[in-house]
Amino acid sequence: MKAFLDTDMLFDLFDKEQSFSEAGYIKAMAFFNDIEIWASSKSFADVLLDLQRQHGAEEVKSLAASSRTFLYLCSITEENVFEAARRGWSDLDRCLASIAAEKIKADVIITRDKEAFEHSFIPIASPGEFIQSVRDDYGLDYDKLFE
């Protein structure tokens, strides 16, 4: 299963205080190779730049390097930017994320802002909804890791 994370979910994924949250749970799914976690290269760069301002370059370099073990990136091209502009969403960043999810044939986009993706061709789920669907549909449960 390919799960695409929007920018807010990437922030959650790299927030040390969120390690036992829904984002940490989703990261555990990827760690055990039960899902693939994807994001757009643009969103990843945006998150790294913001984290660099907060934590410094060395820590961010380490985060970026370690993410290669569980995170796949989809490139955003010139054509994607023009396609996003053509689609006319009110939020260009969310539209680019949706286009990236389409490119990788994601099964779901995971976001805390489902309304921002109302025009997406890919199914949308909140982190909690995604986790519950994986439990229900595949019998995968990582609760013991977070006790």
C-alpha positions, 0 to 999 in steps of 0.5 A: 500500500502506498500512503502519501503524506501531505506537508502537515503530516511530514512535520508531524513525522519529524517532530520528536514530540510526536514519536508516539502519535499517529505519525509515529504509528504510521512511521512504524508501519513503514519501518515494518514494510507494511506500507510505503510512505511517500511525499512530494520532494517540494513538501519535504524540502519545505519541511527541512527548511523550516526545521533547519530554522528551528534546530540547525543544519546539522540536525536536519541533515541527520533527519534527512539522511535517516528518512531514506530508510522509510520515506520515498519522494516524488519529484515535482516537475514544471509540467506538474506546476502548470497542471496545478495552476490549470486545475484552479484549486485555492491551495496550490501546494495541496494541489501539487501534493495531490498531483504527486500522489496521482503520479505514484498511484497512491492508495490514499493521501493522509492529511489533517486537513481533508477539506483542502483535498476535496478535489483530489482524485485519490482517496483522502483519510485523516491519520486516525482514519488511515490507522483504523482502516489498516487495522480493519482491512489488514489486521495490522496493529502496532499498539504494543510498540507504543505502550 
